[in-house]
Each structure stands twice: as C-alpha cells, then as structure tokens.
Amino acid sequence: MKIETAKKLIRQGGFIAYIIFVIFSFWKGFEPGKKMGMNLAYFSIEMLKLLPPAFILIGLFEVWVKKETIEKYFGRESGLRGHMGGILLAGSTVGGLYVAFPVAYTLYNKGADLGVIFTYIGASAICRVPMTIFEASFLGIKFSIIRLCVSIPLVILSSMLLGRYLRERGYNIKDGEY
C-alpha cells in the first residue's frame, strides 16, 4: 500500500471516528462531545461566512495588481519599506492566517521578497487592527502599544534573517505545492 493511500485512509478514518463520537455524544448526552460538535458547527458556519468573500478578493488581487507593482513595493529591493508595507497590509487583512497564507502565496508568485512575506505572515498574527482594538479594550492601550513596539521589530528582524537564510540556499516554492 502506498504511503499516500495509507495517510488518506488514516485521515478519513479519523474524520469518521470523530463524526461517530459526536453522534454518540448527542445520543447518550455526553456534554463534552456535544460541545465539540456544536463548536465544529459554529466554526464551520463562521468560515463559510468569511472565506468565500476573502478568496474572491484574493482572486481579484491576483488579476488586478501587476507583478511590477508587487516587485517594486514588496520585492527584494524594497528594503525596510517593503516590510512596513507588509505590516500595513497584514493589519488590514480580515480573517487572520486563513486568509494570510493565500495572500502570501500570491505575493510570492508576483515577486515579493521572502523576508517581506514572512513579515506579512507574522504581522497577520499579531498586528490586525480589530484584534488590537479588542486587546486594548481589555488589557489597556499602554499594554497594546508596548506589545506592538516589541513585537513588530522582532517580526521584521526574524523575517529578514529567515528570508536571507532561505535565499542563500536557493529556496523556491514549486508550483502546485502549498
């Protein structure tokens, strides 16, 4: 049996076992299992609301934004300006990392520097405007400012180092691999 087939069977078996567990939980009144099923349903509905519009926008971004524009503002020669642009783009991205990874792949295909892409992905996890407002309302504006002032330079520095490391080794994403 091929390894790919075995992996597919394991994934399918795990999914089927999960569904059976949730059905059994509802049937027998097992609260943790019922809660898991309800959480999956809620999460799935939220993703169905978010992902289709986001992917439509990503498709439009791929078609409408020229490769030369991405190379100019996010390419290897963009320097710190490219990293700051990546942070601004990440701050305005809705959907977190579910949307950030497809956008990053599109940026990569259009000629963005690996370091800038890593900055974009890192900033997508820590610098989104709605998340920062939510954080500031609970933990205070001072905490949020300190966190951003510490996090952003570290994201930029680590992204530059990782981008340089991979570029020196000739790293390249093959078409069709995600």
Secondary structure per residue as TSV (DSSP state, phi and psi in degrees):
chain	resnum	aa	ss	phi	psi
A	1	M	-	360.0	133.5
A	2	K	-	-67.8	153.1
A	3	I	H	-63.8	-38.8
A	4	E	H	-61.4	-42.8
A	5	T	H	-65.5	-41.4
A	6	A	H	-63.1	-42.5
A	7	K	H	-62.9	-40.6
A	8	K	H	-64.1	-42.9
A	9	L	H	-64.4	-39.0
A	10	I	H	-64.3	-44.6
A	11	R	H	-61.7	-46.3
A	12	Q	H	-64.5	-40.9
A	13	G	H	-63.7	-40.0
A	14	G	H	-64.3	-41.5
A	15	F	H	-65.5	-44.4
A	16	I	H	-63.7	-41.3
A	17	A	H	-62.2	-39.4
A	18	Y	H	-63.2	-47.7
A	19	I	H	-60.6	-44.5
A	20	I	H	-61.6	-41.7
A	21	F	H	-61.5	-44.2
A	22	V	H	-65.8	-44.2
A	23	I	H	-61.5	-45.4
A	24	F	H	-60.4	-39.7
A	25	S	H	-63.5	-42.3
A	26	F	H	-67.7	-36.9
A	27	W	H	-67.6	-43.9
A	28	K	H	-94.5	-5.4
A	29	G	T	78.0	28.6
A	30	F	-	-79.7	105.9
A	31	E	H	-59.4	-46.2
A	32	P	H	-59.3	-39.1
A	33	G	H	-68.3	-39.0
A	34	K	H	-63.2	-41.9
A	35	K	H	-64.7	-39.0
A	36	M	H	-61.0	-43.0
A	37	G	H	-64.5	-42.3
A	38	M	H	-65.9	-39.4
A	39	N	H	-63.8	-41.1
A	40	L	H	-62.7	-43.5
A	41	A	H	-62.9	-46.1
A	42	Y	H	-61.6	-47.0
A	43	F	H	-61.8	-42.3
A	44	S	H	-63.3	-42.0
A	45	I	H	-64.5	-43.2
A	46	E	H	-62.0	-40.4
A	47	M	H	-67.0	-36.9
A	48	L	H	-67.1	-26.9
A	49	K	H	-76.0	-34.4
A	50	L	H	-91.1	-47.0
A	51	L	H	-68.7	-44.6
A	52	P	H	-57.2	-48.5
A	53	P	H	-63.3	-36.9
A	54	A	H	-64.3	-42.5
A	55	F	H	-70.5	-30.3
A	56	I	H	-63.7	-44.8
A	57	L	H	-63.8	-38.6
A	58	I	H	-63.6	-41.2
A	59	G	H	-62.1	-42.1
A	60	L	H	-65.4	-38.7
A	61	F	H	-59.7	-43.3
A	62	E	H	-62.3	-38.6
A	63	V	H	-81.6	-43.3
A	64	W	H	-84.4	-32.5
A	65	V	S	-89.0	125.7
A	66	K	-	-76.0	150.0
A	67	K	H	-60.0	-38.3
A	68	E	H	-62.6	-36.5
A	69	T	H	-66.0	-44.9
A	70	I	H	-64.4	-42.7
A	71	E	H	-62.4	-37.6
A	72	K	H	-67.9	-47.0
A	73	Y	H	-94.1	-21.5
A	74	F	H	-127.4	2.2
A	75	G	S	-77.7	-174.5
A	76	R	G	-60.5	-34.3
A	77	E	G	-83.8	-3.3
A	78	S	G	-73.5	-24.4
A	79	G	T	62.4	-141.9
A	80	L	H	-64.4	-31.2
A	81	R	H	-59.4	-38.0
A	82	G	H	-65.8	-39.9
A	83	H	H	-66.8	-40.6
A	84	M	H	-66.3	-38.1
A	85	G	H	-63.5	-38.8
A	86	G	H	-62.5	-39.1
A	87	I	H	-67.0	-43.3
A	88	L	H	-64.2	-40.9
A	89	L	H	-63.8	-42.8
A	90	A	H	-65.7	-37.5
A	91	G	H	-63.9	-27.1
A	92	S	H	-98.0	-2.5
A	93	T	-	-78.8	128.6
A	94	V	S	-95.5	142.6
A	95	G	S	105.1	-0.1
A	96	G	T	63.2	-144.6
A	97	L	H	-73.6	-17.6
A	98	Y	H	-62.5	-33.8
A	99	V	H	-95.2	-31.4
A	100	A	H	-63.4	-39.2
A	101	F	H	-66.5	-44.9
A	102	P	H	-62.8	-36.9
A	103	V	H	-64.7	-41.9
A	104	A	H	-61.8	-39.8
A	105	Y	H	-64.2	-40.4
A	106	T	H	-64.8	-43.4
A	107	L	H	-59.8	-42.4
A	108	Y	H	-61.3	-45.5
A	109	N	H	-65.2	-25.1
A	110	K	T	-93.6	3.9
A	111	G	T	103.8	14.4
A	112	A	-	-71.1	148.9
A	113	D	-	-69.2	144.2
A	114	L	H	-58.3	-40.4
A	115	G	H	-61.7	-40.8
A	116	V	H	-67.0	-38.2
A	117	I	H	-64.2	-42.2
A	118	F	H	-65.0	-36.7
A	119	T	H	-63.1	-44.0
A	120	Y	H	-59.0	-46.8
A	121	I	H	-65.1	-44.8
A	122	G	H	-62.6	-42.8
A	123	A	H	-68.5	-29.5
A	124	S	H	-63.4	-27.4
A	125	A	H	-85.0	-22.7
A	126	I	H	-125.1	-15.2
A	127	C	-	-117.9	15.2
A	128	R	-	-68.6	137.5
A	129	V	H	-59.2	-49.7
A	130	P	H	-59.7	-40.1
A	131	M	H	-64.8	-41.0
A	132	T	H	-66.7	-39.5
A	133	I	H	-64.3	-44.1
A	134	F	H	-60.4	-45.7
A	135	E	H	-61.3	-45.8
A	136	A	H	-63.9	-33.4
A	137	S	H	-70.3	-26.2
A	138	F	H	-99.1	-38.7
A	139	L	H	-105.8	-9.3
A	140	G	-	101.1	150.5
A	141	I	H	-66.8	-35.0
A	142	K	H	-61.9	-44.9
A	143	F	H	-60.3	-45.5
A	144	S	H	-62.7	-41.7
A	145	I	H	-65.5	-44.0
A	146	I	H	-62.3	-44.1
A	147	R	H	-61.4	-43.9
A	148	L	H	-67.0	-39.7
A	149	C	H	-66.6	-27.1
A	150	V	H	-86.7	-44.1
A	151	S	H	-69.7	-44.8
A	152	I	H	-61.4	-49.2
A	153	P	H	-61.6	-35.2
A	154	L	H	-67.8	-38.4
A	155	V	H	-64.2	-45.2
A	156	I	H	-63.2	-47.2
A	157	L	H	-61.6	-49.1
A	158	S	H	-65.5	-34.7
A	159	S	H	-67.2	-41.6
A	160	M	H	-62.2	-45.1
A	161	L	H	-65.2	-45.3
A	162	L	H	-66.5	-40.5
A	163	G	H	-61.7	-44.4
A	164	R	H	-64.2	-43.2
A	165	Y	H	-58.7	-48.2
A	166	L	H	-70.5	-36.9
A	167	R	H	-63.6	-41.2
A	168	E	H	-64.6	-26.3
A	169	R	T	-95.2	4.3
A	170	G	T	72.3	30.2
A	171	Y	-	-62.2	139.9
A	172	N	-	-151.8	135.1
A	173	I	-	-83.2	124.0
A	174	K	-	-76.7	145.4
A	175	D	T	-62.1	132.4
A	176	G	T	93.5	-9.5
A	177	E	-	-100.8	132.1
A	178	Y	-	-114.6	360.0
